[in-house]
Each structure stands twice: as C-alpha cells, then as structure tokens.
Amino acid sequence: MGRIVVFCSGLLMLSGVIAVVAALAAGGSAHVVAKVETGTGPCSEAGGFGAVWVGVGGDGRLARIDPATNRVTRSADVGPGPCGVAIGAGSVWVDGYGTSSVIRVDPVRMKVVKQIRLADQIWDVAYGAGAVWATEPNLGYVLRINPRTNKVRRRIRIRGASPANLRYGGGAVWVGSLSGRKVFRIDARTNRVSSVRVGQGPRSVAVTKSAVWVSNRLSNTVSRIDARRRKVVATIRVGNQPENAAVAGDGTVFVPNLGADTVSRIDPTTNKVIETIPVGSRPFPATYAFGDIWVPSYGGTEVYRLRIG
C-alpha cells in the first residue's frame, strides 16, 4: 500500500513537468537567432514600415534594423535619452526622456519632422485610436496627442500614480505605474480612467484582445487580467525585476527579467513559466515583430532576436 501511495504522488509531482514538456513539444522551444549591434543602451523597439525601430538611449539615436539581415541600416539623432517607440500615422514616435518631448520621425527620410515639447520627462509612448499617447511620470498625467496637429488634445490625470509604460488594445489604453499596486485603463472613447489592483511596482503592460499581462517589477510576478471583466485571473512568479512583456504569434508571453538577464516564457493555457532564456545585460522591454520576439539589452549594446521552434 505504501509503495502505491508513493507511486501516485510521483505521478502528481511529474504532472507539471509533463505539461511543460507537452507545451514545448507543441510549439517548440525559443532560442536566440541573432544579436544585433545597435549602440549603447538599446531601450525599446517597435516593428513597422518593414523594419524594427530601436530607441538607443545611451547614444541618443533611433536605429532602424532590417529584419532580413539583422543589421542596422540607418539611424537618426533624436536627442538624449530616447527609449519608447511607437508606430502610427505614417511616422515613428519616440519618447524624448532627456528632452521632455515626444519626437516624430519620418521613416523614409529618417529625419525628425516635429519635436513636441512638454512639461515633464516622457517615460513611454504608444499609438492607438488615432492618437499618440505619452506618460508624464512626475506630474502624473497621460497625454493624448493629435497627430494631425502635433498638439496635446487632452491631459488625463492618473491619480495616486506615476504613469509609466503604456499599451493600446481593445479600445483602451492600459497604463503601468512606477509605484503602488494598480494599473490603469483609459477608455479611448470617453477618456475615463479606471483601475485594477495587481502586484507591487506594476510599471509595464502587454495587451491582447482577451488579456492584459502586467509585469510587477517589485513583486517578481506577472498578473494576468481578464480584459473584459477587468479582474486578475492569475499571478505568475517569474524572474527578478520583470519588465514589459510581449506576446508571440503562438500566444506565449515573453517577459524580460531586468535583474536576472533572462526572459521568462509563459504558457497562457496553464499560466506557468515553461522556459527561461538567457539574454544580455538588463533586458527590457520586449516586442513581437516579423514573427519573432525582440529584446534589447539595456546594459549592453545589442538587441536579441528570439525565435520559437
């Protein structure tokens, strides 16, 4: 009888391992297929206009990567401290953290066509609902910019927070915070703000049609929010200091761990980490473009390209 009990317990213990193996067998493991030299401190990136665009914070430049060759083909001077990058309205938009501005770049001429000067350092930018959205972390506002006029259309107060990374999806802008335990949802139609309680330091978000994935930097967890019900349905432990995640084509979620130099891959069917991939120093934030996951090494000079299978 005792041996039977031990055997059953062993099966239970192995069930999690079997689930992970099955998940990896279905989609394949992720691995690094390229390291693209960009300059010092690549900070964020976005895909569009046939390229991957990278804010190179240490060099004050916007770099354009050709995904066919994994090489930087051109770059533009955008001033000190660029990081967040967004694509929309025929332009590349860059947060000018060091210049307290949002910078508009023509992707063909690779030239700055407008610098929108603002009242605070800009932490991140996103595009959605026909607008450019930017965060003012010190003053506590999200800005809604009209790309037709290059002017701020609305300043939206995020009370009790320091707005950080933001992403658009499902008719709303989701906003992380450098402090506290809440992420915020701005209805793009009404500009009304609501919130969801998550982990500590939830400064980064990734958004799909059905879910919002929140990286809780101070809790070393990711909160999964049901986008329709606006409730946390799972909390997943990842690596040290998780940052802005990206969702791959197969639905798995890639979370850069800034303090661990790794990326955690989450299976959304089980809400478990199925793989941990070593990358460069201080990785963040990730993006999905051209069929792969791209992760900058902010503590280095490269962007890592990860592929499944």
N, C-alpha and C positions, 0 to 999 in steps of 0.2 A: 504493500500500500504506500509506504514511504517513497519508494522509487517512482511510483506512478505520479505522485504529487510533484516530485522534483522535475520529472519529465514535462508535465503540463506547465509548470512555472517557467521552465526553459523555453517552451514554445511561446508563452506570453512575452517573455523578455526579448525573444527574437522577432516578434511581430513588427516592432518598429523598424528594425534593420531590414526585414523583408520588404516593408513598404517603401523604404528609401531605395533599395536595390531595384524594385519594380519601377519606381518613378524615373530613376536614371536610365533604366533599360528602355523605357518608352520613348524618352526624348533625347537621351544621350547626355554625357557629362559636358560641362563647359570648360574651355581651355583658352589660353592666350594664343591668338594667331598673329598678332602684330603689336609692336611698341613704336609709337610714332613720336619722334622728337619734335617738340613744339617751341621750346624755350623755357624759361624759369617760371615755375608755379602755375601750370595749367589748372584752371579753376572750375570751369563749367563748359558745357558744349550743347549744341543742338544740330539736328540734321535738316537740311533744306537746300534748294537750288542746286542739287547734285553734289553737295559737299557736307562735311562735318565742320562746324564753326566752333572755335575754341577761344574763350577769353583767357589770355595768358597774363595772369595777374602780376607776376614779377617783372615782366618786360613791357607792360602797358600796350599790348598789341592784341588784335583779333586775328587769329590764324585760320586759314582755310585748308582743310585736309581733303585730298582726293581719295575717296574710299576704294577706288580701283587700284591705286598704287600705294596707299598708306603713307603718303608723303605730303608735307605742307607745300602747297604750290604758290601761295602768296600770303602776305599779311599786311595789316593796316595799323597805323599808330592811332590809338583811341584814348591816350592819356593814362595816368597812373591808376592801378588797381582794378582793371576790368575783371568781371567774373561771370555773372549770369548772362546767358544768351537766349534770345527768343527769335522766332521766325514768323513774319506776318506782314501783310500789306505791302508786299514786294520788297521788303527790307530785312536786314538783320539788326536786331535791337540789343544793345549791350548796357549792362548796368555800369555806370561810371562811379564806382565806390569812392575812388580817390578824388573825384572832381564834383561830387554831389550832383550828378546829372544822369540822364538817360541819353544814350548816343545812338543815332540812326545811321546805318551804313548801307550804301548802295552795293549790293553783292556782285554786280558786274564790274563797276569801276573800282571797287574796293576803296572807296573814299567816304569819309564822314560827310553826310549831307545836312545833318542837324544835330546840335547838342542842346538838349532841353535842360536848362539849369534849374535846380530845385533847392528846397530848403534844408535837406538832410542828406547824409550819405545814403546811397541806394544799395540795398542788400541783394535784391534779385529782381528779375523782370520775367514776364510771361505774356503770351498773346492769346486772346480768345474773345468771342462775341464782338468782333470788330474793333477791339480796343487793345492797347498796351497797358499792362498792369505792373506797378512797381511798388516796392516796400520801403518805407521810411522807418527804420528800427528804433531810432532815438526819439522821434516825435510821435510814433505810434499810429501812423497812417498807411493805408494803401491808396495809391494814386491810380486813377483811371484816365488814361491819355488818349485823346482822339488823334489817330494817325493822319487824318486829313488836314488837321490844323497844326499838329505837333504841339498841342497845348493841353494842359490838365483840365479835364472836363469835370472831375469830381474827386474830392479828397474824402476818403472813407475812414472814419475813426475806428480803430480796433482797441477797445477799452481794456486796460489792465494787461497789455501785452506789448512785446517788442516784435513787430511783424518781421518775418524772415523769408524763407523760401516759399514760393507760391506756384501753383499749377492750375490750369483751367481744364474743366471736363464736366459734361452733363449739365451745361447751363449755369455753372457756378465756378467761382474761383476759391480754391482751398488754400489757406494761409497758415504756415507754421509760425512758431514763436520762439525767440531765443530763451525765454523764461516761462515759468508757470507750467500748467498741466492741461492746457487747452489748445486745440486747433480751431480755426475759424472758417466759416463758409459765407461767401458773399454771393447772393443771388444776382446774377448778371443783368437780370431784367429790372429789378427793383433797387439794387444796391443795398439791400437789407442784410444785416450780419447776424449769424447765429453761431453757436459753438458746440464742440464735443469735447468732453473730458477724456484725456489719454494719459500717457506717462510723463515723466519729467523732461523738460527741455525739448519739446517736440518741434524742432525748427525746420524739418523737411517733410515734404509730402510727395507721393506719386499717385496719380489719379487714372482710373479706368471707368468704364461705364457702370460697373457694379460695385467697385470698391475704392477706398482711399487708404493708402498704405502710409502710415506715419512713423517716421524714424525718431524715437525718443532718445536723444543723444545722452542724457544724464541717467537714463534707466537701463541702457543697453538692451532695449526691446524695440519691436515694431508692433504698432497697434493696427489691426485691420478694422476699418469702419465700413459697415454696410451703407453704401452711398444713398440708397433710397430711404432706409429707416433712420440713418444718421446715428447709428449706435455701434459701439465697439463689439465685434463678434469674436475676436481672437487677439491674444497678446503672445508674441513670439520672441523668445530670447535669441539674440544674435551676438555679434562681436562687440568689441569696445568702441564706443562713440559712433553709433550708426549715423549715416548721413543720407542724402537724397537718393532714394531708390529709383529703379527703372524696371518696367515690366517688359519682358521679352515676348517674341511672337508666339511662343508656346504657353504663355500665361505665367511662367515662373517669374519670381520677383528677385531682382539682384540688388543687394543692399551693401554699399561700401562701408567698411568699418574703419573710420579715420584713425582710431587709436591702435588698430591691430594690423594694418597694412594688408587687409583681406577683403574679400567680397563674399557675403553670405547669400546663398541661393535658396529661396523659399518656394515650396510646392503649395500652390493655393488650394489644392484639393485636400491636403492634410494639415495645412498651416504649420508645417515643420521645415526646419533647415535641412536640406538634402545634400548640400555640398558647400564647402568653403574653399575659395580660390585665392591663392596668394597673388598680390599685385604689388605696385610700387608704394612709395612712402606717402602717407597721409592721403588716401584716396577719397575723392568726393567731387561733385555729385555725379551720378551715372545717368546715361541716356540710352535710348534704343533708337538706332538708325541704321538703315541699309542692311537689315537682317541680323544685326549684332548689337551687343552691349559695349558702350564706350565708357571708360573710367579714367579720369585724369589723375595723375599722381602729383598732388599739390605740393608735396615736399620734394619733388624732383623736377624732371624736365620732359616727361613723356605722358602720352595718353595710351592706355592699354585697350586693345580691342579683344573682346571675348566672344567666342562662338560656341554654340551648342551643337554637339554631335561630332 
